[in-house]
Amino acid sequence: MHETGLAASVVATVDSYRKKHKGSRVVQFEVGYGELLGLDGKALYDGLSEGLPGTRAVVNRTKTEFRCRRCGASWSPDGKKGSLKIPKDALVGGQSPLRFFPELYPAYVRCPGCGSADVRLRDGAGLKVTKVVLGRVD
């Protein structure tokens, strides 16, 4: 479960931001993660909440979106037959290798419109802190 390690890194990043901006405490922070990572959002949330108790943590999942460089089509793998083909022998412990190595997507993604492999990942693979609200202790 790599959510725990990711949560610890996010907590360290948020706390570093607090110190840099001379905030007394973190009131709220938001984290976005790409669905291509295959994270358990609840486990990530739990790790974040434990790491900064008394702080409101908001976790948002970002849909995966690809764009074809050949025909210009944009799509999400959900509901698009043939856009994401991962052979069974490429699975890692029954899971997509993209969960562990999202940068491998060009080997598995084809445009559902024209069939091209020349696609670009527009969103859905990263993990980032999108908002931090600081407060003062009076």
C-alpha positions as CSV (number, residue, x, y, z in Angstrom):
1,M,0.0,0.0,0.0
2,H,2.0,3.0,-1.2
3,E,-0.7,5.4,-0.2
4,T,0.9,5.7,3.2
5,G,4.3,6.7,1.8
6,L,2.7,9.2,-0.5
7,A,0.6,10.7,2.3
8,A,3.8,11.1,4.4
9,S,5.4,13.0,1.5
10,V,2.4,15.2,1.0
11,V,2.2,16.0,4.7
12,A,6.0,16.9,4.7
13,T,5.4,19.2,1.7
14,V,2.4,20.9,3.3
15,D,4.3,21.4,6.5
16,S,7.3,22.8,4.7
17,Y,4.9,25.3,2.9
18,R,3.5,26.3,6.3
19,K,7.0,27.0,7.7
20,K,8.1,28.9,4.5
21,H,5.0,31.1,4.7
22,K,5.2,31.6,8.5
23,G,1.8,30.1,9.1
24,S,1.0,29.0,12.6
25,R,-1.1,26.0,11.5
26,V,-2.6,24.4,8.4
27,V,-6.4,24.9,8.4
28,Q,-7.1,22.9,5.2
29,F,-5.2,21.5,2.2
30,E,-6.3,19.8,-1.0
31,V,-4.6,17.1,-2.9
32,G,-5.3,15.9,-6.4
33,Y,-4.3,12.5,-7.7
34,G,-4.6,10.9,-11.1
35,E,-6.8,7.9,-11.5
36,L,-4.1,6.2,-13.6
37,L,-2.1,5.8,-10.4
38,G,-4.8,3.4,-9.1
39,L,-4.6,4.8,-5.6
40,D,-7.1,4.0,-2.9
41,G,-8.5,7.5,-2.2
42,K,-9.8,6.5,1.2
43,A,-6.4,5.1,2.3
44,L,-4.7,8.3,1.0
45,Y,-7.2,10.5,2.9
46,D,-6.7,8.5,6.1
47,G,-2.9,8.9,5.8
48,L,-3.2,12.6,5.3
49,S,-5.6,13.0,8.2
50,E,-3.4,11.1,10.5
51,G,-0.3,13.1,9.4
52,L,-1.9,16.5,10.1
53,P,-4.5,16.0,12.8
54,G,-7.1,18.8,13.2
55,T,-6.6,19.8,9.6
56,R,-9.2,19.5,7.0
57,A,-7.9,17.3,4.1
58,V,-9.6,17.2,0.8
59,V,-8.7,14.5,-1.7
60,N,-9.8,14.8,-5.4
61,R,-9.3,12.1,-8.1
62,T,-8.4,13.5,-11.5
63,K,-9.8,11.5,-14.5
64,T,-7.3,10.2,-17.0
65,E,-7.4,12.0,-20.3
66,F,-5.5,11.3,-23.4
67,R,-5.2,13.3,-26.7
68,C,-4.3,11.9,-30.0
69,R,-1.5,13.9,-31.8
70,R,-2.6,12.5,-35.2
71,C,-6.4,13.2,-35.3
72,G,-6.8,15.5,-32.2
73,A,-9.3,13.3,-30.4
74,S,-9.5,13.6,-26.6
75,W,-10.8,10.8,-24.4
76,S,-10.8,9.1,-21.1
77,P,-10.3,5.3,-21.1
78,D,-13.6,4.8,-19.3
79,G,-16.1,3.6,-21.9
80,K,-13.8,3.8,-24.9
81,K,-13.3,0.3,-26.2
82,G,-9.8,-0.4,-27.4
83,S,-8.2,2.7,-26.0
84,L,-6.3,1.0,-23.3
85,K,-5.1,-2.6,-23.9
86,I,-3.0,-4.3,-21.3
87,P,-2.2,-7.9,-21.9
88,K,-2.7,-10.3,-19.0
89,D,0.9,-11.3,-19.0
90,A,1.9,-7.6,-18.4
91,L,-0.1,-7.3,-15.2
92,V,1.8,-6.9,-12.0
93,G,0.1,-8.8,-9.2
94,G,-3.1,-8.6,-11.2
95,Q,-2.9,-4.8,-11.5
96,S,-2.1,-2.6,-14.4
97,P,1.6,-1.7,-14.7
98,L,0.5,1.9,-15.2
99,R,-0.3,2.1,-11.5
100,F,3.4,1.7,-10.7
101,F,4.8,3.3,-13.9
102,P,2.3,5.7,-15.5
103,E,5.0,6.8,-18.0
104,L,4.6,3.4,-19.7
105,Y,1.2,4.5,-21.1
106,P,2.5,4.8,-24.8
107,A,3.0,1.1,-24.9
108,Y,-0.6,0.4,-24.1
109,V,-2.8,3.3,-25.3
110,R,-4.2,3.6,-28.8
111,C,-6.6,6.3,-30.1
112,P,-10.1,5.0,-30.3
113,G,-10.8,7.3,-33.2
114,C,-7.9,6.5,-35.6
115,G,-5.9,3.8,-33.9
116,S,-2.7,5.8,-33.6
117,A,-0.3,5.1,-30.8
118,D,0.9,8.8,-31.0
119,V,-1.0,9.9,-28.0
120,R,-0.3,12.3,-25.1
121,L,-1.4,12.0,-21.5
122,R,-3.1,15.3,-20.7
123,D,-4.1,14.5,-17.1
124,G,-4.7,11.8,-14.6
125,A,-1.2,10.5,-13.6
126,G,0.1,12.9,-11.1
127,L,-0.1,13.7,-7.4
128,K,-0.1,17.3,-6.3
129,V,-1.0,19.6,-3.5
130,T,-3.5,22.0,-5.1
131,K,-4.4,24.3,-2.2
132,V,-3.1,25.1,1.3
133,V,-5.0,27.3,3.7
134,L,-3.0,28.6,6.7
135,G,-4.2,30.1,9.9
136,R,-2.9,31.6,13.1
137,V,-3.2,30.2,16.6
138,D,-4.5,33.0,18.9
